Amino acid sequence: MSLRTTLTNAGSWTQIGTGPATVQVISPEANGVEVMVACEASAPATNNDGMVLSITYPVQLFSPSQPIWAQVIQSGLSATLAVQPQVFG
């Protein structure tokens, strides 16, 4: 079962799940909303770490068994993400 999270605070990292998992931007307002995601033991130290998900590239698989962090890049916008746990083996 996937977990859904809505992010609203630009520049603030939020833990959205734990890998291995697939993260997808699913919000209807996704046009132009970019979300930065990272898979690290703790919240990234800067706002420049991670991979950017957008309408062009809305999905990313994270295979490490570490927390997954996300933040909206643009101030004043929000995004809804789905985190689908993955089972390998």
FENGILIN-V398253 format. One line per field, one symbol per residue. ss: DSSP state (a for helix, b for strand, c for the rest). phi: phi as a letter, one per 30 degrees, with the letter a starting at -180 (. if undefined). Layout:
# FENGILIN-V398253
ss->???
phi->???
This chain:
# FENGILIN-V398253
ss->ccbbbbbccccccbbbbbccbbbbbcccccccccbbbbbcccccccccccbbbcccccbbbbccccbbbbbbccccccbbbbbbbcccc
phi->.dccbccbcdibdbdclbddaccbdbddddeidcbcbbcbdbeedbcccjcccbddbdbbcccddbeccbaddddicbbccccceccck
